[in-house]
Every structure is written in C-alpha cells, then in structure tokens.
Amino acid sequence: MTLEAWIAMGCVAGIVVFGSLYRRASTRIWYRDWDGDGVSARSVCGGLSLIFLVVLLALGVRWLG
C-alpha cells in the first residue's frame, strides 16, 4: 500500500472516531480564547474531524487528477 492510502485510511478512522466523540463530548468550557469564544471538548473533536475531512478531500482531488 502507498503512503497516500495509509493517510486516507487514517483520515477515515479519524473522522469516524472524532465524529462519534463529537456527539458525546462535554460542552463544558475549558477556557476562553482571545476572541472570548469558549473551547470545549466538543469543539476540539469537531475541529479535528473537520481537519481529517479536509485532508481526505484533498487526497480525493489529487487522486482524480
């Protein structure tokens, strides 16, 4: 298997894991950032699943040529 295939499988696994954790994660705010927005476990899981999705989409575009 190529490196890109391993990255794609890792992205799919990351989307599944963090996507399922997003629904169960706590909304209790850990701290406030500079803009005053609250950072919680749910926002971290959502951000990580979004990053994995963007990487997977970029790989898909690269494969399609």
N, C-alpha and C positions, 0 to 999 in steps of 0.2 A: 504494500500500500504506500502511496505517496504521502508526503507531509501534508499536502492540502486535504487529502481525505481524512487524515487524523485530526486536523484542525476542524473540519466540518463535523466530524462525529463529536468532538469535544464541545463545539458550539451547540449542537442539538441537545447534548446532555445538559449543558449549562442552561439552555432555555427551559428545558423540562424541569430541572431541579429548582432554579430560582423562580420560574413561573409558578410552580406549585407552592413554594415557600412564600411568595408574594401574598397569596390569599390567606395564609395562616399567620403571617408575621405580625408582630405587635405594632400598633400605631403610636405607642408612647414615644415622645420626642426625647432623643438623646441629648441634643444640643441645637443651638440656633447658629446658622451661618451668618456671614456679613450682611446679607440682604434681609435677615430676620426670618428666613424660612426654616422650618423645623426639619431636622434629619432624624428619621426613624428607621427601624429595621425594614419596614415595608418599602420605604423609598430607596433604600440601598438594594434590596432584592429586585425591585423594579428597574433600577438603573443598570444593574448587572445583566439582567435578562435582555434589556434593550441593547446593551453593548454586544452581547452574543448574537442577537438577531441581526444587527448591522454588519458584523463580521461575516456571518453566514450569507447574507445578501450580497456582500462584496465578492465572496468566493463564487457565488452563483453567477454573478455578472461576468466574472473573469472566465469561468468555465464556458459560458455561452459565447464568449469571444467578442 
